[in-house]
Amino acid sequence: MGVSYNKLFKLLIDKNMKKGELCEAASVSPSSLAKLRNGENVNTDILVRICKTLHCEPGDIMELSCKE
């Protein structure tokens, strides 16, 4: 099972927000953002901070792939 954060990056485009701006506003390190970009695991706290910053739910920024 994999995780995709493509929805997050599409949302940033829709909100006209740069990745660096998200890092600063949500107190997320650039390395954590790189993990998201690569579909790697991140701490739930990071996802919560991003959701609070973007005023959205986790399902708005990520999706699970059940394909093996």
N, CA, C, O and CB atoms as a CASP TS submission, in Angstrom:
PFRMAT TS
TARGET T0000
AUTHOR 0000-0000-0000
METHOD Language model
MODEL 1
PARENT N/A
ATOM      1  N   MET     1       0.852  -1.174   0.000  1.00  0.00           N
ATOM      2  CA  MET     1       0.000   0.000   0.000  1.00  0.00           C
ATOM      3  C   MET     1       0.895   1.232   0.000  1.00  0.00           C
ATOM      4  O   MET     1       1.836   1.324   0.788  1.00  0.00           O
ATOM      5  CB  MET     1      -0.968   0.000   1.224  1.00  0.00           C
ATOM      6  N   GLY     2       0.602   2.165  -0.873  1.00  0.00           N
ATOM      7  CA  GLY     2       1.390   3.386  -0.964  1.00  0.00           C
ATOM      8  C   GLY     2       0.555   4.611  -0.649  1.00  0.00           C
ATOM      9  O   GLY     2      -0.675   4.569  -0.666  1.00  0.00           O
ATOM     10  N   VAL     3       1.235   5.685  -0.366  1.00  0.00           N
ATOM     11  CA  VAL     3       0.580   6.953  -0.078  1.00  0.00           C
ATOM     12  C   VAL     3       1.011   7.959  -1.133  1.00  0.00           C
ATOM     13  O   VAL     3       2.194   8.072  -1.451  1.00  0.00           O
ATOM     14  CB  VAL     3       0.921   7.460   1.358  1.00  0.00           C
ATOM     15  N   SER     4       0.049   8.682  -1.665  1.00  0.00           N
ATOM     16  CA  SER     4       0.341   9.737  -2.625  1.00  0.00           C
ATOM     17  C   SER     4      -0.086  11.080  -2.037  1.00  0.00           C
ATOM     18  O   SER     4      -1.180  11.218  -1.490  1.00  0.00           O
ATOM     19  CB  SER     4      -0.376   9.472  -3.981  1.00  0.00           C
ATOM     20  N   TYR     5       0.788  12.049  -2.161  1.00  0.00           N
ATOM     21  CA  TYR     5       0.487  13.404  -1.692  1.00  0.00           C
ATOM     22  C   TYR     5       0.288  14.360  -2.871  1.00  0.00           C
ATOM     23  O   TYR     5       0.419  15.575  -2.718  1.00  0.00           O
ATOM     24  CB  TYR     5       1.617  13.918  -0.778  1.00  0.00           C
ATOM     25  N   ASN     6      -0.028  13.811  -4.040  1.00  0.00           N
ATOM     26  CA  ASN     6      -0.262  14.653  -5.216  1.00  0.00           C
ATOM     27  C   ASN     6      -1.383  15.657  -4.972  1.00  0.00           C
ATOM     28  O   ASN     6      -1.350  16.772  -5.493  1.00  0.00           O
ATOM     29  CB  ASN     6      -0.597  13.787  -6.429  1.00  0.00           C
ATOM     30  N   LYS     7      -2.366  15.260  -4.186  1.00  0.00           N
ATOM     31  CA  LYS     7      -3.465  16.179  -3.868  1.00  0.00           C
ATOM     32  C   LYS     7      -2.954  17.417  -3.132  1.00  0.00           C
ATOM     33  O   LYS     7      -3.460  18.520  -3.340  1.00  0.00           O
ATOM     34  CB  LYS     7      -4.529  15.465  -3.019  1.00  0.00           C
ATOM     35  N   LEU     8      -1.957  17.232  -2.278  1.00  0.00           N
ATOM     36  CA  LEU     8      -1.376  18.364  -1.555  1.00  0.00           C
ATOM     37  C   LEU     8      -0.766  19.359  -2.534  1.00  0.00           C
ATOM     38  O   LEU     8      -1.000  20.562  -2.429  1.00  0.00           O
ATOM     39  CB  LEU     8      -0.312  17.880  -0.549  1.00  0.00           C
ATOM     40  N   PHE     9       0.013  18.859  -3.480  1.00  0.00           N
ATOM     41  CA  PHE     9       0.704  19.749  -4.395  1.00  0.00           C
ATOM     42  C   PHE     9      -0.262  20.411  -5.377  1.00  0.00           C
ATOM     43  O   PHE     9      -0.025  21.537  -5.816  1.00  0.00           O
ATOM     44  CB  PHE     9       1.775  18.987  -5.151  1.00  0.00           C
ATOM     45  N   LYS    10      -1.342  19.722  -5.722  1.00  0.00           N
ATOM     46  CA  LYS    10      -2.380  20.342  -6.546  1.00  0.00           C
ATOM     47  C   LYS    10      -3.081  21.439  -5.745  1.00  0.00           C
ATOM     48  O   LYS    10      -3.384  22.504  -6.283  1.00  0.00           O
ATOM     49  CB  LYS    10      -3.406  19.281  -7.037  1.00  0.00           C
ATOM     50  N   LEU    11      -3.340  21.181  -4.460  1.00  0.00           N
ATOM     51  CA  LEU    11      -3.983  22.175  -3.601  1.00  0.00           C
ATOM     52  C   LEU    11      -3.111  23.422  -3.467  1.00  0.00           C
ATOM     53  O   LEU    11      -3.618  24.544  -3.460  1.00  0.00           O
ATOM     54  CB  LEU    11      -4.272  21.578  -2.212  1.00  0.00           C
ATOM     55  N   LEU    12      -1.803  23.221  -3.360  1.00  0.00           N
ATOM     56  CA  LEU    12      -0.902  24.372  -3.285  1.00  0.00           C
ATOM     57  C   LEU    12      -0.984  25.212  -4.565  1.00  0.00           C
ATOM     58  O   LEU    12      -0.971  26.442  -4.505  1.00  0.00           O
ATOM     59  CB  LEU    12       0.550  23.903  -3.047  1.00  0.00           C
ATOM     60  N   ILE    13      -1.067  24.556  -5.702  1.00  0.00           N
ATOM     61  CA  ILE    13      -1.213  25.276  -6.969  1.00  0.00           C
ATOM     62  C   ILE    13      -2.528  26.038  -6.976  1.00  0.00           C
ATOM     63  O   ILE    13      -2.572  27.208  -7.355  1.00  0.00           O
ATOM     64  CB  ILE    13      -1.145  24.302  -8.170  1.00  0.00           C
ATOM     65  N   ASP    14      -3.606  25.371  -6.556  1.00  0.00           N
ATOM     66  CA  ASP    14      -4.931  26.008  -6.528  1.00  0.00           C
ATOM     67  C   ASP    14      -4.946  27.223  -5.609  1.00  0.00           C
ATOM     68  O   ASP    14      -5.635  28.206  -5.882  1.00  0.00           O
ATOM     69  CB  ASP    14      -5.999  25.005  -6.076  1.00  0.00           C
ATOM     70  N   LYS    15      -4.185  27.154  -4.521  1.00  0.00           N
ATOM     71  CA  LYS    15      -4.146  28.256  -3.550  1.00  0.00           C
ATOM     72  C   LYS    15      -3.039  29.261  -3.870  1.00  0.00           C
ATOM     73  O   LYS    15      -2.826  30.229  -3.140  1.00  0.00           O
ATOM     74  CB  LYS    15      -3.948  27.706  -2.137  1.00  0.00           C
ATOM     75  N   ASN    16      -2.339  29.007  -4.983  1.00  0.00           N
ATOM     76  CA  ASN    16      -1.248  29.885  -5.404  1.00  0.00           C
ATOM     77  C   ASN    16      -0.209  30.056  -4.289  1.00  0.00           C
ATOM     78  O   ASN    16       0.258  31.161  -4.013  1.00  0.00           O
ATOM     79  CB  ASN    16      -1.801  31.254  -5.823  1.00  0.00           C
ATOM     80  N   MET    17       0.134  28.930  -3.663  1.00  0.00           N
ATOM     81  CA  MET    17       1.091  28.929  -2.549  1.00  0.00           C
ATOM     82  C   MET    17       2.315  28.124  -2.945  1.00  0.00           C
ATOM     83  O   MET    17       2.197  27.023  -3.483  1.00  0.00           O
ATOM     84  CB  MET    17       0.450  28.348  -1.254  1.00  0.00           C
ATOM     85  N   LYS    18       3.480  28.671  -2.680  1.00  0.00           N
ATOM     86  CA  LYS    18       4.726  27.980  -2.985  1.00  0.00           C
ATOM     87  C   LYS    18       5.064  27.007  -1.859  1.00  0.00           C
ATOM     88  O   LYS    18       4.623  27.172  -0.721  1.00  0.00           O
ATOM     89  CB  LYS    18       5.878  28.992  -3.197  1.00  0.00           C
ATOM     90  N   LYS    19       5.853  25.992  -2.198  1.00  0.00           N
ATOM     91  CA  LYS    19       6.232  24.980  -1.213  1.00  0.00           C
ATOM     92  C   LYS    19       6.983  25.595  -0.039  1.00  0.00           C
ATOM     93  O   LYS    19       6.783  25.201   1.110  1.00  0.00           O
ATOM     94  CB  LYS    19       7.086  23.901  -1.867  1.00  0.00           C
ATOM     95  N   GLY    20       7.841  26.553  -0.329  1.00  0.00           N
ATOM     96  CA  GLY    20       8.583  27.231   0.739  1.00  0.00           C
ATOM     97  C   GLY    20       7.663  27.997   1.677  1.00  0.00           C
ATOM     98  O   GLY    20       7.898  28.052   2.884  1.00  0.00           O
ATOM     99  N   GLU    21       6.622  28.584   1.118  1.00  0.00           N
ATOM    100  CA  GLU    21       5.641  29.302   1.934  1.00  0.00           C
ATOM    101  C   GLU    21       4.904  28.339   2.854  1.00  0.00           C
ATOM    102  O   GLU    21       4.620  28.664   4.007  1.00  0.00           O
ATOM    103  CB  GLU    21       4.639  30.055   1.040  1.00  0.00           C
ATOM    104  N   LEU    22       4.595  27.150   2.339  1.00  0.00           N
ATOM    105  CA  LEU    22       3.937  26.135   3.166  1.00  0.00           C
ATOM    106  C   LEU    22       4.863  25.707   4.296  1.00  0.00           C
ATOM    107  O   LEU    22       4.433  25.588   5.444  1.00  0.00           O
ATOM    108  CB  LEU    22       3.523  24.911   2.314  1.00  0.00           C
ATOM    109  N   CYS    23       6.126  25.475   3.976  1.00  0.00           N
ATOM    110  CA  CYS    23       7.097  25.081   5.011  1.00  0.00           C
ATOM    111  C   CYS    23       7.130  26.102   6.134  1.00  0.00           C
ATOM    112  O   CYS    23       7.104  25.743   7.311  1.00  0.00           O
ATOM    113  CB  CYS    23       8.506  24.921   4.406  1.00  0.00           C
ATOM    114  N   GLU    24       7.185  27.366   5.772  1.00  0.00           N
ATOM    115  CA  GLU    24       7.256  28.420   6.779  1.00  0.00           C
ATOM    116  C   GLU    24       5.960  28.538   7.571  1.00  0.00           C
ATOM    117  O   GLU    24       5.984  28.622   8.799  1.00  0.00           O
ATOM    118  CB  GLU    24       7.580  29.748   6.121  1.00  0.00           C
ATOM    119  N   ALA    25       4.832  28.544   6.873  1.00  0.00           N
ATOM    120  CA  ALA    25       3.539  28.734   7.539  1.00  0.00           C
ATOM    121  C   ALA    25       3.170  27.563   8.441  1.00  0.00           C
ATOM    122  O   ALA    25       2.559  27.761   9.491  1.00  0.00           O
ATOM    123  CB  ALA    25       2.450  28.937   6.505  1.00  0.00           C
ATOM    124  N   ALA    26       3.537  26.339   8.042  1.00  0.00           N
ATOM    125  CA  ALA    26       3.159  25.147   8.796  1.00  0.00           C
ATOM    126  C   ALA    26       4.285  24.636   9.688  1.00  0.00           C
ATOM    127  O   ALA    26       4.125  23.617  10.360  1.00  0.00           O
ATOM    128  CB  ALA    26       2.730  24.054   7.848  1.00  0.00           C
ATOM    129  N   SER    27       5.418  25.328   9.701  1.00  0.00           N
ATOM    130  CA  SER    27       6.598  24.883  10.463  1.00  0.00           C
ATOM    131  C   SER    27       6.993  23.458  10.078  1.00  0.00           C
ATOM    132  O   SER    27       7.168  22.587  10.931  1.00  0.00           O
ATOM    133  CB  SER    27       6.321  24.960  11.981  1.00  0.00           C
ATOM    134  N   VAL    28       7.127  23.249   8.780  1.00  0.00           N
ATOM    135  CA  VAL    28       7.521  21.951   8.232  1.00  0.00           C
ATOM    136  C   VAL    28       8.890  22.126   7.588  1.00  0.00           C
ATOM    137  O   VAL    28       9.118  23.090   6.857  1.00  0.00           O
ATOM    138  CB  VAL    28       6.461  21.409   7.194  1.00  0.00           C
ATOM    139  N   SER    29       9.787  21.206   7.856  1.00  0.00           N
ATOM    140  CA  SER    29      11.137  21.318   7.297  1.00  0.00           C
ATOM    141  C   SER    29      11.118  20.961   5.809  1.00  0.00           C
ATOM    142  O   SER    29      10.267  20.193   5.361  1.00  0.00           O
ATOM    143  CB  SER    29      12.126  20.398   8.062  1.00  0.00           C
ATOM    144  N   PRO    30      12.046  21.515   5.055  1.00  0.00           N
ATOM    145  CA  PRO    30      12.150  21.154   3.637  1.00  0.00           C
ATOM    146  C   PRO    30      12.376  19.656   3.428  1.00  0.00           C
ATOM    147  O   PRO    30      11.921  19.097   2.430  1.00  0.00           O
ATOM    148  CB  PRO    30      13.280  21.932   2.988  1.00  0.00           C
ATOM    149  N   SER    31      13.072  19.004   4.356  1.00  0.00           N
ATOM    150  CA  SER    31      13.288  17.557   4.212  1.00  0.00           C
ATOM    151  C   SER    31      11.988  16.780   4.383  1.00  0.00           C
ATOM    152  O   SER    31      11.786  15.756   3.731  1.00  0.00           O
ATOM    153  CB  SER    31      14.323  17.067   5.232  1.00  0.00           C
ATOM    154  N   SER    32      11.105  17.261   5.257  1.00  0.00           N
ATOM    155  CA  SER    32       9.794  16.607   5.403  1.00  0.00           C
ATOM    156  C   SER    32       8.963  16.804   4.144  1.00  0.00           C
ATOM    157  O   SER    32       8.250  15.895   3.720  1.00  0.00           O
ATOM    158  CB  SER    32       9.036  17.161   6.633  1.00  0.00           C
ATOM    159  N   LEU    33       9.051  17.978   3.550  1.00  0.00           N
ATOM    160  CA  LEU    33       8.328  18.237   2.310  1.00  0.00           C
ATOM    161  C   LEU    33       8.859  17.344   1.188  1.00  0.00           C
ATOM    162  O   LEU    33       8.091  16.876   0.347  1.00  0.00           O
ATOM    163  CB  LEU    33       8.445  19.723   1.915  1.00  0.00           C
ATOM    164  N   ALA    34      10.171  17.110   1.178  1.00  0.00           N
ATOM    165  CA  ALA    34      10.767  16.209   0.185  1.00  0.00           C
ATOM    166  C   ALA    34      10.240  14.787   0.368  1.00  0.00           C
ATOM    167  O   ALA    34       9.995  14.085  -0.614  1.00  0.00           O
ATOM    168  CB  ALA    34      12.309  16.224   0.293  1.00  0.00           C
ATOM    169  N   LYS    35      10.064  14.360   1.617  1.00  0.00           N
ATOM    170  CA  LYS    35       9.487  13.035   1.880  1.00  0.00           C
ATOM    171  C   LYS    35       8.072  12.952   1.321  1.00  0.00           C
ATOM    172  O   LYS    35       7.692  11.940   0.732  1.00  0.00           O
ATOM    173  CB  LYS    35       9.479  12.733   3.397  1.00  0.00           C
ATOM    174  N   LEU    36       7.295  14.014   1.504  1.00  0.00           N
ATOM    175  CA  LEU    36       5.937  14.035   0.961  1.00  0.00           C
ATOM    176  C   LEU    36       5.977  13.945  -0.557  1.00  0.00           C
ATOM    177  O   LEU    36       5.197  13.211  -1.164  1.00  0.00           O
ATOM    178  CB  LEU    36       5.191  15.309   1.403  1.00  0.00           C
ATOM    179  N   ARG    37       6.879  14.685  -1.161  1.00  0.00           N
ATOM    180  CA  ARG    37       7.001  14.688  -2.616  1.00  0.00           C
ATOM    181  C   ARG    37       7.347  13.295  -3.145  1.00  0.00           C
ATOM    182  O   ARG    37       6.943  12.922  -4.247  1.00  0.00           O
ATOM    183  CB  ARG    37       8.066  15.699  -3.058  1.00  0.00           C
ATOM    184  N   ASN    38       8.106  12.525  -2.342  1.00  0.00           N
ATOM    185  CA  ASN    38       8.523  11.178  -2.751  1.00  0.00           C
ATOM    186  C   ASN    38       7.595  10.082  -2.243  1.00  0.00           C
ATOM    187  O   ASN    38       7.879   8.899  -2.427  1.00  0.00           O
ATOM    188  CB  ASN    38       9.921  10.907  -2.266  1.00  0.00           C
ATOM    189  N   GLY    39       6.486  10.462  -1.601  1.00  0.00           N
ATOM    190  CA  GLY    39       5.525   9.477  -1.116  1.00  0.00           C
ATOM    191  C   GLY    39       6.037   8.667   0.059  1.00  0.00           C
ATOM    192  O   GLY    39       5.585   7.544   0.282  1.00  0.00           O
ATOM    193  N   GLU    40       6.978   9.222   0.815  1.00  0.00           N
ATOM    194  CA  GLU    40       7.531   8.507   1.962  1.00  0.00           C
ATOM    195  C   GLU    40       6.719   8.804   3.223  1.00  0.00           C
ATOM    196  O   GLU    40       5.888   9.712   3.244  1.00  0.00           O
ATOM    197  CB  GLU    40       9.008   8.888   2.174  1.00  0.00           C
ATOM    198  N   ASN    41       6.973   8.027   4.264  1.00  0.00           N
ATOM    199  CA  ASN    41       6.270   8.209   5.526  1.00  0.00           C
ATOM    200  C   ASN    41       6.732   9.479   6.236  1.00  0.00           C
ATOM    201  O   ASN    41       7.917   9.810   6.247  1.00  0.00           O
ATOM    202  CB  ASN    41       6.479   6.995   6.429  1.00  0.00           C
ATOM    203  N   VAL    42       5.765  10.179   6.826  1.00  0.00           N
ATOM    204  CA  VAL    42       6.051  11.348   7.651  1.00  0.00           C
ATOM    205  C   VAL    42       5.237  11.232   8.930  1.00  0.00           C
ATOM    206  O   VAL    42       4.258  10.488   8.993  1.00  0.00           O
ATOM    207  CB  VAL    42       5.727  12.680   6.893  1.00  0.00           C
ATOM    208  N   ASN    43       5.646  11.963   9.931  1.00  0.00           N
ATOM    209  CA  ASN    43       4.949  11.986  11.208  1.00  0.00           C
ATOM    210  C   ASN    43       3.543  12.576  11.021  1.00  0.00           C
ATOM    211  O   ASN    43       3.355  13.517  10.251  1.00  0.00           O
ATOM    212  CB  ASN    43       5.754  12.802  12.255  1.00  0.00           C
ATOM    213  N   THR    44       2.581  12.021  11.721  1.00  0.00           N
ATOM    214  CA  THR    44       1.203  12.511  11.633  1.00  0.00           C
ATOM    215  C   THR    44       1.118  13.981  12.032  1.00  0.00           C
ATOM    216  O   THR    44       0.287  14.716  11.499  1.00  0.00           O
ATOM    217  CB  THR    44       0.276  11.670  12.524  1.00  0.00           C
ATOM    218  N   ASP    45       1.956  14.412  12.951  1.00  0.00           N
ATOM    219  CA  ASP    45       1.958  15.807  13.379  1.00  0.00           C
ATOM    220  C   ASP    45       2.203  16.748  12.199  1.00  0.00           C
ATOM    221  O   ASP    45       1.623  17.832  12.139  1.00  0.00           O
ATOM    222  CB  ASP    45       3.020  16.028  14.459  1.00  0.00           C
ATOM    223  N   ILE    46       3.049  16.340  11.274  1.00  0.00           N
ATOM    224  CA  ILE    46       3.323  17.153  10.089  1.00  0.00           C
ATOM    225  C   ILE    46       2.062  17.298   9.248  1.00  0.00           C
ATOM    226  O   ILE    46       1.745  18.392   8.780  1.00  0.00           O
ATOM    227  CB  ILE    46       4.458  16.531   9.250  1.00  0.00           C
ATOM    228  N   LEU    47       1.348  16.204   9.058  1.00  0.00           N
ATOM    229  CA  LEU    47       0.104  16.247   8.279  1.00  0.00           C
ATOM    230  C   LEU    47      -0.933  17.139   8.953  1.00  0.00           C
ATOM    231  O   LEU    47      -1.650  17.880   8.281  1.00  0.00           O
ATOM    232  CB  LEU    47      -0.463  14.830   8.092  1.00  0.00           C
ATOM    233  N   VAL    48      -1.011  17.068  10.276  1.00  0.00           N
ATOM    234  CA  VAL    48      -1.965  17.902  11.020  1.00  0.00           C
ATOM    235  C   VAL    48      -1.616  19.373  10.855  1.00  0.00           C
ATOM    236  O   VAL    48      -2.504  20.197  10.636  1.00  0.00           O
ATOM    237  CB  VAL    48      -1.977  17.522  12.519  1.00  0.00           C
ATOM    238  N   ARG    49      -0.332  19.714  10.957  1.00  0.00           N
ATOM    239  CA  ARG    49       0.068  21.121  10.796  1.00  0.00           C
ATOM    240  C   ARG    49      -0.235  21.636   9.394  1.00  0.00           C
ATOM    241  O   ARG    49      -0.665  22.777   9.224  1.00  0.00           O
ATOM    242  CB  ARG    49       1.558  21.286  11.094  1.00  0.00           C
ATOM    243  N   ILE    50      -0.009  20.793   8.396  1.00  0.00           N
ATOM    244  CA  ILE    50      -0.316  21.190   7.019  1.00  0.00           C
ATOM    245  C   ILE    50      -1.818  21.399   6.855  1.00  0.00           C
ATOM    246  O   ILE    50      -2.247  22.382   6.251  1.00  0.00           O
ATOM    247  CB  ILE    50       0.192  20.127   6.017  1.00  0.00           C
ATOM    248  N   CYS    51      -2.616  20.479   7.389  1.00  0.00           N
ATOM    249  CA  CYS    51      -4.076  20.604   7.283  1.00  0.00           C
ATOM    250  C   CYS    51      -4.581  21.860   7.985  1.00  0.00           C
ATOM    251  O   CYS    51      -5.453  22.552   7.460  1.00  0.00           O
ATOM    252  CB  CYS    51      -4.762  19.366   7.875  1.00  0.00           C
ATOM    253  N   LYS    52      -4.047  22.158   9.155  1.00  0.00           N
ATOM    254  CA  LYS    52      -4.458  23.369   9.865  1.00  0.00           C
ATOM    255  C   LYS    52      -4.098  24.611   9.069  1.00  0.00           C
ATOM    256  O   LYS    52      -4.880  25.559   8.996  1.00  0.00           O
ATOM    257  CB  LYS    52      -3.809  23.426  11.251  1.00  0.00           C
ATOM    258  N   THR    53      -2.920  24.603   8.477  1.00  0.00           N
ATOM    259  CA  THR    53      -2.463  25.751   7.701  1.00  0.00           C
ATOM    260  C   THR    53      -3.327  25.958   6.453  1.00  0.00           C
ATOM    261  O   THR    53      -3.667  27.089   6.105  1.00  0.00           O
ATOM    262  CB  THR    53      -0.995  25.567   7.301  1.00  0.00           C
ATOM    263  N   LEU    54      -3.676  24.862   5.791  1.00  0.00           N
ATOM    264  CA  LEU    54      -4.447  24.956   4.542  1.00  0.00           C
ATOM    265  C   LEU    54      -5.955  24.888   4.767  1.00  0.00           C
ATOM    266  O   LEU    54      -6.732  24.967   3.815  1.00  0.00           O
ATOM    267  CB  LEU    54      -4.032  23.847   3.599  1.00  0.00           C
ATOM    268  N   HIS    55      -6.369  24.742   6.032  1.00  0.00           N
ATOM    269  CA  HIS    55      -7.799  24.644   6.380  1.00  0.00           C
ATOM    270  C   HIS    55      -8.464  23.523   5.587  1.00  0.00           C
ATOM    271  O   HIS    55      -9.434  23.739   4.860  1.00  0.00           O
ATOM    272  CB  HIS    55      -8.525  25.990   6.111  1.00  0.00           C
ATOM    273  N   CYS    56      -7.913  22.315   5.749  1.00  0.00           N
ATOM    274  CA  CYS    56      -8.445  21.163   5.020  1.00  0.00           C
ATOM    275  C   CYS    56      -8.360  19.912   5.894  1.00  0.00           C
ATOM    276  O   CYS    56      -7.887  19.961   7.030  1.00  0.00           O
ATOM    277  CB  CYS    56      -7.674  20.950   3.689  1.00  0.00           C
ATOM    278  N   GLU    57      -8.816  18.821   5.357  1.00  0.00           N
ATOM    279  CA  GLU    57      -8.785  17.517   6.023  1.00  0.00           C
ATOM    280  C   GLU    57      -7.674  16.663   5.408  1.00  0.00           C
ATOM    281  O   GLU    57      -7.249  16.936   4.286  1.00  0.00           O
ATOM    282  CB  GLU    57     -10.166  16.796   5.906  1.00  0.00           C
ATOM    283  N   PRO    58      -7.194  15.631   6.119  1.00  0.00           N
ATOM    284  CA  PRO    58      -6.134  14.785   5.571  1.00  0.00           C
ATOM    285  C   PRO    58      -6.470  14.192   4.196  1.00  0.00           C
ATOM    286  O   PRO    58      -5.586  14.060   3.350  1.00  0.00           O
ATOM    287  CB  PRO    58      -5.839  13.668   6.536  1.00  0.00           C
ATOM    288  N   GLY    59      -7.712  13.843   3.974  1.00  0.00           N
ATOM    289  CA  GLY    59      -8.116  13.292   2.677  1.00  0.00           C
ATOM    290  C   GLY    59      -8.013  14.294   1.543  1.00  0.00           C
ATOM    291  O   GLY    59      -8.040  13.911   0.374  1.00  0.00           O
ATOM    292  N   ASP    60      -7.894  15.575   1.874  1.00  0.00           N
ATOM    293  CA  ASP    60      -7.743  16.620   0.861  1.00  0.00           C
ATOM    294  C   ASP    60      -6.293  16.732   0.380  1.00  0.00           C
ATOM    295  O   ASP    60      -6.032  17.335  -0.661  1.00  0.00           O
ATOM    296  CB  ASP    60      -8.215  17.967   1.418  1.00  0.00           C
ATOM    297  N   ILE    61      -5.345  16.151   1.135  1.00  0.00           N
ATOM    298  CA  ILE    61      -3.941  16.295   0.771  1.00  0.00           C
ATOM    299  C   ILE    61      -3.252  14.954   0.487  1.00  0.00           C
ATOM    300  O   ILE    61      -2.104  14.934   0.042  1.00  0.00           O
ATOM    301  CB  ILE    61      -3.208  17.015   1.873  1.00  0.00           C
ATOM    302  N   MET    62      -3.930  13.855   0.736  1.00  0.00           N
ATOM    303  CA  MET    62      -3.302  12.556   0.518  1.00  0.00           C
ATOM    304  C   MET    62      -4.332  11.509   0.102  1.00  0.00           C
ATOM    305  O   MET    62      -5.531  11.667   0.332  1.00  0.00           O
ATOM    306  CB  MET    62      -2.569  12.102   1.781  1.00  0.00           C
ATOM    307  N   GLU    63      -3.839  10.447  -0.510  1.00  0.00           N
ATOM    308  CA  GLU    63      -4.698   9.305  -0.807  1.00  0.00           C
ATOM    309  C   GLU    63      -3.881   8.024  -0.737  1.00  0.00           C
ATOM    310  O   GLU    63      -2.686   8.008  -1.029  1.00  0.00           O
ATOM    311  CB  GLU    63      -5.359   9.454  -2.199  1.00  0.00           C
ATOM    312  N   LEU    64      -4.548   6.966  -0.347  1.00  0.00           N
ATOM    313  CA  LEU    64      -3.912   5.667  -0.228  1.00  0.00           C
ATOM    314  C   LEU    64      -4.139   4.866  -1.489  1.00  0.00           C
ATOM    315  O   LEU    64      -5.217   4.909  -2.080  1.00  0.00           O
ATOM    316  CB  LEU    64      -4.438   4.912   0.991  1.00  0.00           C
ATOM    317  N   SER    65      -3.127   4.140  -1.894  1.00  0.00           N
ATOM    318  CA  SER    65      -3.253   3.249  -3.031  1.00  0.00           C
ATOM    319  C   SER    65      -3.202   1.815  -2.488  1.00  0.00           C
ATOM    320  O   SER    65      -2.206   1.410  -1.889  1.00  0.00           O
ATOM    321  CB  SER    65      -2.120   3.512  -4.102  1.00  0.00           C
ATOM    322  N   CYS    66      -4.241   1.079  -2.694  1.00  0.00           N
ATOM    323  CA  CYS    66      -4.303  -0.298  -2.189  1.00  0.00           C
ATOM    324  C   CYS    66      -3.749  -1.292  -3.202  1.00  0.00           C
ATOM    325  O   CYS    66      -3.766  -2.498  -2.958  1.00  0.00           O
ATOM    326  CB  CYS    66      -5.742  -0.669  -1.835  1.00  0.00           C
ATOM    327  N   LYS    67      -3.258  -0.797  -4.336  1.00  0.00           N
ATOM    328  CA  LYS    67      -2.680  -1.687  -5.351  1.00  0.00           C
ATOM    329  C   LYS    67      -1.317  -2.162  -4.881  1.00  0.00           C
ATOM    330  O   LYS    67      -0.547  -1.409  -4.285  1.00  0.00           O
ATOM    331  CB  LYS    67      -2.563  -0.971  -6.729  1.00  0.00           C
ATOM    332  N   GLU    68      -1.038  -3.414  -5.157  1.00  0.00           N
ATOM    333  CA  GLU    68       0.261  -3.978  -4.763  1.00  0.00           C
ATOM    334  C   GLU    68       1.182  -4.050  -5.937  1.00  0.00           C
ATOM    335  O   GLU    68       2.321  -4.497  -5.801  1.00  0.00           O
ATOM    336  CB  GLU    68       0.099  -5.359  -4.154  1.00  0.00           C
TER
END
